[in-house]
Amino acid sequence: MGSESMTHVHATRTIAERTAIIRHHNDNARRFPRAGVMCVTSGIVALGKERLAAVLRAVREFDTFTRDNDPYDEHDMGLVEVASERVLWKIDYYDAERRYGSPDPSDPAVATRVLTIMLASEY
């Protein structure tokens, strides 16, 4: 398909289709770090290697999305507790150079996902 056809395909997706695609890519970015960019804050690093591994596992395995914590059904943020630490994670969408916001988070060709993991106290 040429670029014109692809643009038309993206433009004709329903909101539900776009949301499902975004959710799929967000779940992949959270579960498979190579599917995007992952940043952890200094507070997370300061927890030490064992707790860092536990935090990464908890974020990767998080699946308790509800209407309250995921109102747009995109799986783009969450809160986990690891060893009495409240940990927030958030996925943001940037352009390919990570300078600006992505023009279309549902299109991996123009969206780089950045997963940020931080202590709730660092927010």
Protein Blocks (a to p, Z undefined) as FASTA:
>chain_A
ZZklmmmmmmmpcfklmmmmmmmmmmmmmmmmmlmccdddfklmmnojklmmmmmmmmmm
gccbcfklmmnonopaccddeehiacddddddddfkomaccfblklmklcccddddddfk
lZZ
